[in-house]
């Protein structure tokens, strides 16, 4: 890609971008939210047409006007938010728009045979007759890659491929990508996770402000160099020296929390938990071991089968459990793990999403009438304080990047100055500059006397933030450690059922 320029009105998303990718390599493309990475890849995949510049694919200059052109040239893209139809089977999703025969029964057999050969060759195994709605996240991603390969992709663009994967699923994906590379597939990896770039990529391009600011072989790169190039300054990501505080009063006490799902499977098994003022407690564990259910119970979204809860002096039991309205009134705020499903209404303007759950506040409403001006003014202040970009209160929530959506949710919940703060996956899909900012905000909440609970699938994040770490395995507390006693190996052992 040579001299690529792309503007959206007054915003220059790509400015004179040159990108040179060697065939049969894994090439990382990194940068903060809004750096122009996804726009550049959308130009390559035909979602956008560049205002100027040229593209050569396998030594030949090409014109890419739409995704059909890109697919015909052997370019495939797997988006961060999957492009699958939940009510169709995995096989039908692959066939959709690429049916090899007008008679569907004949097409079914042809596609199935080709996919079984592909799955055997790549290790991308998916149950072809399962509805997409019934597939776990890792299988959906494998299906997206299969769909691209079925259409003949020789260049595969992956946008934040590990954002919603468990560590085990990430390892499996990396194994598959290495196999594809060995088979000659060229892979372009857009990611915020610099450790993954260092582990998987052969080379890397850093973008900032719509421009390429650094290109280097991975042998010449380091996490520190990449982070500084992305942000334009040195970045503090690890623990802050001397950052262990003496906790205060007990603000949340949970005893004997037990949860069964609709099939009777135990998801939480007799959990005890205490959160104190002025400390951050990290919950570590492989995804699916009860962390999500714990957040739901403590925030009032899920009633346990058994157990007791005390929040800021008020007691609840399984027969009369906390609800989200009471939680807010008591000073308990919640940043959900899934911001799209639980934290935002994607069709709402930013100012509407920024007041969700707090619209009854005196400065937001009077005598039952909503004060829209007050809400918009408050949102503008939140955006300024939390560096939400762009600073447009009327822009749809869906139009913001994932990192800026997350900052908007954090601004809403932290802005209420809660006594207890529950945070799920605080930096999922967030760039490194925003991660540093979010960490500082959570530490400020703790230093101000808030009791903070952080659930994260990123062990580095747990170790960087926590004063105390609780490890969960199969719905139970497998261990509890002061941060001084934590090691990656020790926590990893507890996460997998060891001692």
C-alpha positions in Angstrom: 0.0 0.0 0.0 1.6 3.3 -1.1 0.6 6.8 -0.2 -2.8 5.9 1.2 -4.9 8.9 2.2 -8.5 8.6 3.6 -10.5 11.4 5.2 -13.9 11.4 6.8 -15.0 15.1 6.6 -12.5 17.1 8.6 -10.9 14.0 10.1 -7.8 12.6 8.4 -7.9 8.9 9.2 -4.9 7.9 7.0 -2.2 10.3 5.9 0.3 9.2 3.3 0.5 5.6 4.7 3.0 3.2 3.2 2.7 -0.5 4.2 4.8 -3.2 2.8 4.0 -6.8 3.9 6.2 -9.8 2.9 4.3 -12.9 1.7 4.0 -15.8 4.1 4.7 -13.7 7.3 2.7 -12.5 10.3 2.8 -8.7 10.4 1.5 -6.8 13.4 -0.2 -3.4 13.0 -0.4 -1.6 16.3 -1.5 1.9 17.5 -3.9 3.6 19.9 -7.7 3.8 19.3 -8.1 6.2 16.4 -4.6 5.7 15.0 -6.0 4.6 11.6 -5.3 0.8 11.8 -8.8 -0.4 11.1 -9.4 2.3 8.5 -6.3 1.2 6.6 -7.4 -2.5 6.7 -10.9 -1.5 5.7 -9.4 0.2 2.6 -7.4 -3.0 1.8 -10.6 -5.1 2.3 -12.8 -2.8 0.2 -15.0 -1.4 2.9 -13.7 2.0 2.1 -12.1 3.4 -1.1 -9.0 5.5 -0.4 -9.0 9.2 -1.5 -5.5 8.7 -3.1 -2.8 6.1 -3.2 -2.1 2.7 -4.8 -2.3 -1.0 -3.7 -0.3 -3.8 -5.1 -1.2 -7.4 -4.3 1.3 -10.2 -5.2 3.2 -7.8 -7.4 0.3 -6.4 -9.4 -1.4 -3.0 -9.0 -5.1 -3.5 -8.3 -8.3 -1.5 -7.8 -10.3 -2.6 -4.7 -13.7 -1.0 -4.8 -15.6 -3.4 -2.5 -15.2 -6.6 -0.5 -16.0 -8.7 -3.6 -12.9 -7.3 -5.3 -10.8 -8.0 -2.2 -12.1 -11.6 -1.9 -11.4 -12.2 -5.6 -7.8 -11.1 -5.0 -7.4 -13.5 -2.1 -7.9 -11.1 0.8 -10.1 -12.1 3.7 -10.9 -10.3 6.9 -12.1 -11.5 10.3 -13.6 -8.6 12.2 -13.5 -8.0 16.0 -17.3 -8.3 16.2 -18.1 -11.4 14.2 -20.1 -11.2 11.0 -22.2 -14.4 11.5 -25.9 -15.2 11.5 -26.8 -16.8 14.8 -29.9 -18.6 13.5 -27.9 -20.5 10.7 -25.6 -23.4 11.2 -21.8 -23.1 10.9 -22.0 -24.7 7.5 -24.7 -22.4 6.3 -22.8 -19.4 7.4 -19.8 -20.4 5.3 -22.1 -21.1 2.3 -23.9 -17.8 2.6 -23.2 -15.7 -0.5 -20.7 -18.3 -1.8 -23.0 -21.2 -2.7 -21.3 -23.4 -5.4 -24.6 -24.6 -6.8 -28.2 -23.4 -7.1 -29.4 -26.7 -5.7 -28.7 -26.3 -1.9 -28.5 -30.0 -1.2 -25.7 -30.4 -3.7 -24.0 -27.2 -2.5 -24.2 -28.5 1.0 -22.2 -31.7 0.2 -19.6 -29.8 -1.9 -19.0 -27.2 0.9 -18.9 -29.7 3.7 -16.3 -31.8 1.9 -14.1 -28.8 1.2 -14.4 -27.6 4.8 -13.6 -31.0 6.3 -10.4 -31.0 4.2 -9.6 -27.4 5.4 -10.3 -28.3 9.0 -7.9 -31.3 8.8 -5.2 -29.2 7.2 -5.4 -26.2 9.5 -6.7 -27.6 12.9 -9.6 -25.2 12.7 -12.2 -27.7 13.9 -15.9 -26.6 14.2 -19.1 -28.6 14.5 -20.6 -27.7 11.1 -24.2 -28.6 11.9 -24.4 -26.6 15.1 -26.2 -23.3 15.2 -23.8 -20.4 15.5 -25.9 -19.2 18.5 -24.8 -22.4 20.3 -21.1 -22.2 19.5 -18.6 -20.8 22.1 -16.7 -17.7 21.2 -13.5 -19.6 20.2 -15.5 -21.7 17.8 -17.1 -18.7 16.2 -13.7 -17.2 15.5 -12.4 -20.4 14.0 -15.5 -20.4 11.8 -14.8 -16.8 10.6 -11.3 -17.9 9.6 -12.6 -21.0 7.9 -15.1 -18.8 6.0 -12.3 -16.6 4.7 -10.1 -19.6 3.8 -13.0 -21.3 2.0 -13.3 -18.2 -0.2 -9.6 -18.5 -1.1 -7.9 -16.1 1.2 -4.2 -15.9 0.8 -4.0 -12.7 2.8 -5.9 -12.9 6.1 -6.6 -9.7 8.2 -7.4 -10.3 11.9 -8.9 -7.4 13.9 -8.3 -7.9 17.6 -8.6 -11.7 17.3 -8.0 -12.4 21.0 -10.1 -9.7 22.6 -12.8 -12.1 23.8 -10.8 -15.4 23.9 -9.7 -17.3 27.0 -6.0 -17.9 27.4 -6.4 -21.5 26.2 -8.4 -20.4 23.1 -5.7 -17.8 22.4 -3.0 -20.5 22.5 -5.0 -22.6 20.1 -5.5 -19.7 17.7 -1.8 -18.9 17.7 -1.0 -22.5 16.9 -3.4 -22.3 13.9 -1.9 -19.0 12.7 1.6 -20.5 12.8 0.3 -23.5 10.7 -1.3 -21.1 8.2 1.9 -19.1 8.0 3.9 -22.3 7.3 1.4 -23.0 4.5 2.1 -19.7 2.9 -0.8 -17.5 4.2 0.1 -13.9 4.9 -1.5 -12.7 8.1 -2.1 -9.0 9.2 -2.7 -8.8 12.9 -4.4 -5.7 14.3 -4.0 -5.9 18.1 -3.5 -3.9 21.3 -1.7 -6.7 23.0 2.0 -6.1 22.6 3.0 -9.4 24.2 1.1 -11.2 21.4 2.9 -9.1 18.8 6.3 -10.1 20.2 5.3 -13.8 20.4 3.6 -14.2 17.0 4.7 -11.6 14.5 7.7 -11.5 12.2 7.5 -7.7 11.8 5.4 -4.8 13.0 4.1 -1.4 11.9 3.2 1.3 14.5 0.6 3.9 13.6 -0.2 7.2 15.4 -2.5 9.9 14.4 -3.3 8.3 11.0 0.4 8.0 10.1 3.0 5.2 10.2 5.6 6.2 12.8 7.7 3.1 13.0 8.3 -0.2 11.1 10.7 -2.8 12.3 11.4 -6.5 12.4 10.2 -8.2 15.6 13.8 -9.1 16.4 14.6 -5.4 16.8 11.4 -4.6 18.8 10.5 -4.6 22.4 7.3 -4.0 24.3 8.7 -0.7 25.7 9.7 0.6 22.2 6.4 -0.3 20.7 4.4 1.2 23.6 6.4 4.5 23.5 6.0 4.7 19.7 2.2 4.2 19.9 1.6 6.8 22.6 4.5 9.2 21.9 5.9 9.0 25.4 7.0 6.5 28.0 4.2 4.4 29.4 3.8 3.1 32.9 2.0 -0.3 32.7 3.3 -2.4 35.6 2.9 -2.0 39.4 3.8 1.4 40.9 6.6 1.0 43.5 5.4 1.2 47.0 1.8 0.9 45.8 0.5 -1.2 48.7 -2.1 0.4 50.9 -3.5 -0.4 54.3 -7.2 -1.2 53.8 -9.9 0.3 55.9 -13.5 -0.7 56.9 -15.3 -3.7 55.4 -17.7 -2.3 52.8 -18.9 -5.6 51.2 -19.1 -9.0 52.8 -20.4 -12.1 51.0 -20.9 -15.4 52.7 -21.7 -18.8 51.4 -22.7 -17.7 47.9 -23.9 -20.6 45.8 -25.3 -20.3 42.3 -26.8 -23.0 40.1 -27.6 -22.4 36.4 -30.9 -23.5 34.7 -29.5 -27.0 34.2 -28.7 -27.3 37.9 -24.9 -27.0 37.3 -23.1 -25.3 40.2 -21.5 -22.1 39.0 -20.5 -20.7 42.4 -19.8 -23.0 45.3 -20.0 -21.6 48.8 -18.0 -18.4 48.0 -16.8 -16.1 50.8 -15.5 -12.6 49.9 -14.7 -9.4 51.7 -13.9 -6.0 50.1 -12.4 -3.3 52.3 -12.2 0.5 51.8 -8.9 1.5 50.1 -7.9 -1.7 48.4 -8.2 -3.3 45.0 -9.0 -7.0 45.0 -8.2 -8.9 41.8 -10.1 -12.0 40.8 -7.9 -14.3 38.7 -9.0 -17.4 36.8 -9.5 -19.0 33.4 -12.7 -17.5 31.9 -15.8 -19.6 32.7 -14.8 -20.5 36.3 -17.5 -18.5 38.0 -16.1 -14.9 37.8 -19.0 -13.6 35.7 -21.6 -15.1 38.0 -19.8 -13.6 41.0 -20.0 -10.1 39.4 -23.7 -10.6 38.6 -24.5 -11.7 42.2 -22.6 -8.9 43.8 -24.2 -6.3 41.5 -27.7 -7.5 42.1 -28.2 -8.9 38.5 -28.4 -12.5 39.8 -30.0 -14.0 42.9 -28.0 -16.9 44.4 -29.5 -20.2 45.6 -27.9 -19.7 49.0 -25.8 -17.0 50.7 -25.8 -13.7 52.5 -24.5 -10.3 51.4 -23.8 -7.1 53.4 -23.2 -3.9 51.4 -22.3 -0.6 53.2 -24.1 -1.8 56.3 -27.3 -3.2 54.7 -27.9 -7.0 54.7 -29.4 -9.2 52.1 -30.2 -13.0 51.8 -31.2 -15.3 49.0 -34.9 -14.7 49.8 -34.5 -11.0 49.5 -31.5 -10.2 47.4 -29.9 -6.9 46.4 -31.3 -5.4 43.2 -29.4 -2.9 40.9 -31.4 0.1 42.0 -30.6 -0.6 45.6 -27.0 -1.1 44.7 -26.7 2.3 43.2 -28.5 3.9 46.2 -26.0 2.2 48.5 -23.1 3.5 46.5 -22.2 0.3 44.6 -21.2 0.9 40.9 -20.7 -1.8 38.3 -18.7 -1.8 35.0 -19.9 -5.0 33.2 -17.6 -7.4 31.4 -19.6 -7.0 28.1 -20.0 -3.3 27.4 -22.1 -3.8 24.3 -24.7 -6.2 26.0 -24.8 -4.7 29.5 -23.2 -1.3 29.7 -24.4 0.7 26.6 -27.4 0.9 24.3 -25.6 1.0 21.0 -28.4 2.9 19.3 -28.4 5.7 21.9 -26.4 8.9 21.6 -23.3 9.1 23.9 -25.1 11.5 26.3 -28.0 9.0 26.7 -25.6 6.0 27.4 -23.6 8.2 29.8 -26.6 8.7 32.2 -28.1 5.1 32.0 -29.1 4.0 35.5 -28.5 7.5 37.0 -31.2 9.4 35.1 -33.1 10.0 38.3 -30.3 12.2 39.7 -31.4 15.7 40.7 -29.3 17.4 38.1 -30.6 15.0 35.4 -34.3 15.3 36.2 -36.8 17.5 38.0 -40.4 16.5 39.0 -40.2 13.5 36.6 -39.0 15.5 33.6 -35.6 14.7 32.2 -33.2 17.6 31.9 -31.5 16.9 28.5 -29.3 19.9 28.7 -28.0 18.9 32.1 -27.4 15.4 30.9 -25.5 16.6 27.8 -23.4 19.1 29.9 -22.5 16.3 32.4 -21.5 14.0 29.5 -19.3 16.7 28.0 -17.5 17.0 31.4 -17.1 13.2 31.6 -15.7 13.1 28.1 -13.2 15.8 28.9 -12.1 14.2 32.2 -11.8 10.6 30.8 -10.4 11.7 27.4 -13.3 10.1 25.4 -12.7 10.8 21.7 -14.3 12.3 19.7 -15.9 14.9 22.2 -19.3 14.6 20.6 -22.1 14.0 23.0 -24.6 13.5 20.2 -22.6 10.8 18.4 -24.1 7.3 18.5 -22.6 5.0 21.1 -21.9 2.4 18.3 -19.7 5.0 16.5 -17.0 5.2 19.2 -14.1 2.8 19.2 -14.1 0.0 21.8 -11.6 1.8 24.0 -13.6 5.1 23.9 -16.8 3.2 24.7 -15.1 1.6 27.7 -13.9 5.1 28.9 -17.5 6.4 28.6 -18.8 3.6 30.8 -16.0 4.1 33.3 -16.7 7.8 33.3 -20.4 7.2 34.1 -19.8 4.7 36.9 -16.7 6.3 38.5 -18.2 9.7 38.3 -20.8 8.8 40.9 -18.0 8.5 43.5 -19.1 5.0 44.6 -18.1 3.4 47.9 -17.8 0.0 46.2 -16.8 -0.5 42.5 -17.1 -3.8 40.6 -15.2 -3.9 37.3 -15.3 -6.7 34.8 -12.5 -6.9 32.2 -11.6 -3.2 32.6 -9.3 -3.0 29.5 -10.7 -5.6 27.1 -10.1 -4.3 23.5 -8.5 -1.1 24.8 -5.3 0.4 23.5 -2.1 0.8 25.7 -2.5 4.6 26.3 -6.1 4.1 27.5 -5.0 1.1 29.6 -2.5 3.3 31.5 -5.3 5.9 32.0 -7.8 3.3 33.3 -5.3 1.9 35.7 -4.6 5.3 37.1 -8.3 6.0 37.6 -8.9 2.7 39.4 -5.9 3.5 41.7 -7.3 6.9 42.4 -10.7 5.4 43.4 -8.9 3.0 45.8 -6.8 5.9 47.2 -10.0 7.9 47.7 -11.3 5.1 50.0 -13.3 3.0 47.5 -13.4 -0.8 47.7 -12.5 -2.0 44.2 -13.1 -5.5 42.8 -11.4 -6.2 39.4 -12.2 -9.4 37.4 -9.8 -9.8 34.5 -8.6 -12.7 32.2 -5.3 -10.8 31.9 -2.9 -12.1 34.6 -0.6 -9.1 34.0 -3.5 -6.8 34.7 -4.3 -8.5 38.0 -0.7 -8.3 39.1 -0.4 -4.7 38.1 -3.5 -3.5 39.9 -4.3 -5.7 42.9 -3.4 -5.4 46.5 -4.9 -8.8 47.1 -5.6 -11.6 44.6 -8.3 -14.3 44.8 -8.0 -17.2 42.4 -11.1 -19.0 41.2 -11.3 -22.5 39.8 -14.5 -24.4 39.0 -16.7 -21.9 40.9 -14.6 -22.1 44.1 -12.0 -20.0 45.7 -8.8 -21.9 44.9 -6.6 -19.5 46.9 -6.1 -16.0 48.3 -2.8 -14.2 48.3 -1.4 -10.8 49.2 0.2 -9.2 46.2 3.7 -9.6 47.7 3.2 -13.4 47.7 2.0 -13.6 44.0 3.9 -15.0 41.2 2.6 -15.9 37.7 3.6 -19.5 38.2 1.8 -19.7 41.6 -1.4 -18.1 40.4 -1.3 -20.2 37.2 -1.1 -23.4 39.3 -4.1 -22.3 41.4 -6.1 -21.3 38.2 -5.7 -24.8 36.8 -6.5 -26.7 40.0 -3.0 -27.1 41.5 -1.7 -26.0 44.9 
